[in-house]
Amino acid sequence: MTKEEGMIELIPLDQDVTNWSDLIGIQIYDRSLWNKGEEATLIDVLDHFMTTLKEANKGRKFSWKILQSNKRAAIYEWCVKEKDSDKIIETEIARAFLTDKFFHRIGFTKKDKRISFEEKEKWIKALRENVSVVPYEKAVESIGLSVVEKLKDSLALSDYFRFWNRVYTYQTVYGATGVTFVPPWQTGSFFSEQLDIATIPMSDL
């Protein structure tokens, strides 16, 4: 994770990073990283994303479809299959947002198995109705991030962390939150040290 781009991936508690089948990914990219920079449209960015996925899966069957879209947001799906069969390797349903500075993506990925029609409809509805991008100030004022701030204080961190800079925050629709801090001497786009603080509602445990 850097100041220009970052990714968070979440899997169910009964799965692990070496053997997962369901994953939620949250991703951001600074628009300045794209060839067209701030002139890039959402379709430009999605086309680039599709091309990157296609290149990464050469020799396999790859399909891509935009399900819903407007100027600032889109819901899309993609699927990768074995070249000589219909065996699914990975499939994903995701929603993308384009703001003045960033491209945001949140998606549900399933490995080695097709997303059923019922599951697909559930995720499309959830992405359309429960996922949004809000200004930083509004996120900080939300209940979830205020909990993070209280947790940060209750951790009784040593003076070593007192002047670390907050560079990233997130909150899921289910109330899980996270904050990332880096040392003041790290001013570039690559971090060799960072402090992550996360909260998860007890109802999700």
N, C-alpha and C positions, 0 to 999 in steps of 0.2 A: 504494500500500500504506500502511495506517495501523495503529495499534495495535488497531483494531476490525475491520478487514477487509483482506484481501489476496488477490492472485491471481498465479500463475506459470503461464505457458504455454510449452510445449516443442514444437518441430517437428523433423522429421528434418533432417540436415545438408544433404541435397540439395534442400531446399525453403527458401523465404524468406517473410518476413512479408507480402509483397504477393501471393504466389502459392503458398499452402500447400494441401494436400489432407488431411493427417493432423496431428492436434494432440492433445496431452495437457494438460489444464488442472487445476491444483490450486488450490483456493479455500477461504478461511475467512471466516466472519462471526461476530461476537460476538452471542450470543443477545439481548443487551439492545437490539439494533437492530430486532428484530421487535416487532410490535404487542403480542404476548402475553409478550414478554420471556422470562424463565426458565420461565414456565408453558407456553410453546409446546412441542408435541410434534413428533416428527419428521415426522408427516403434515401438521401445520400448516405447517411450514417448506417441505416439498415442494410443498404446495398453493400457497403463496405464490410459490415459484420457478416452478412451472408457469404460474401466472397472469401473471407477469412476462414469461416467454418468449412466451406466447400474445399478450399485448398488443404485444410488440415485433415480432410477425409477423402483424399484422392484414392481411387481404387474401390470405393464403396458407393452404394446408392445413397444419394442425398436429395431430400425434398425440402422445400421452403414455401410457406404460404402466409401472407398477411391476412388476418381474419377481420380486423376492424382498424380503422385509422382516421386521423385528422391531422392537422398541421403540426400539433405538438405531442401527440401520443398515438401509439399503435399497439395492438395485440397481435402476436404472430406465433407460428409454430414451425418447428423443423424436426426432421427425423433422419437418422442415419441407419442404414441396413447393410448386411453383408452383401458383397457383390453378386454372389451366385445363388442367393436365397432371399427370403423375406424375413430372415432373422433380424430382429431389431437390436441395435447396439445402444443407441441413445435416442431419446425423443424429448422435446421440450415445448412448453407453452409459456410465453413470456409477454410482459408489457414493457414498452420502452417510452421514455419521456425525453423531450428535448427542451431544455431551458436556455436562458440567455448565455449561460456559461458551461453547463454540463449536459452530457448524454447519460441518462439513468436507465438501468435495466433491472427488473426483478422477474425471475422465472422459476417455474417448477420443472425439474428434469427427472426423468425415469430411465433407469438403465436396464437393458436386457429384457424389457417388457413393454408392450404397447400400452398407451394411455387409453383407458376405456372411454366410450362415448359419455357415460355418466360423469367420469372423473374429469374429462375435458370440459364439459359444460360447467361443472363446479368451479374449476380453476378460471375459466373465462369470466364467470360471474364475480368471483372473488377479486380478480385482477381489475375488473372494470369498476366495481363498486367500493372496494376497500383499500385500494392502493393509490397514493397520490404523492406529489412532491410539493413541499411547503417551504416558505422562507425559513432560514435558520432561526430567526427571532421567534417565529411561531412554534418551531420544534422545541426550542429551549423552554418555552412557556408551558409546554404540554405536561401532563401528569407524569408520563414516563420519564422524561428527561429531568424533571425536577427530582424524581426519586434517585436518579443517577447522581445528581449534585449532592444530595444528602448522603448517599452511600460514599461518595468520594471523601466527604468530610469525616464520616464515621470510621473510615479505614485507618485513621491516624497515621497517615503517611509521613515519613521522615522529611526533614528539611531538604533532603536531596531532590525531592520531586516538587518542591514548592513553586518554583518558577518555570516548570515545564509548560509548554504551549499546547493548547487543545487544537488539534488539526482536523478531527473528524468526529461526527456523531451520527447515530442512526436510531430509529425506532420502528418496530414492526407493528402491524395492526393489532397484534395480540398482546402488546405491552412490553415485549422484550426490548431492551435498550443497550446501547454501548457508547463509550467515549474513548477516544485514543489521544494520548499526550506524547509529545516528543521533547527531548532536551532543547534548551534555547540555543545551543551551539550548532544544532542541525538545522540549517536554513535552506538546503537544496531540496531536490525532489526525491532523494533516496534517504531512507531512514535506517540506520544501523541499530538503533535502540528505540523502543516505544513501550508505553504503558497502556494496557487495555483494561477498561473497567466495564463489566457487563452486568445487567440485572435480568432475571427471568421471573415472571410472576409464579408464585407457589402453585397456582392452579394448573400450570403447565408441567409441573414436575410429577 
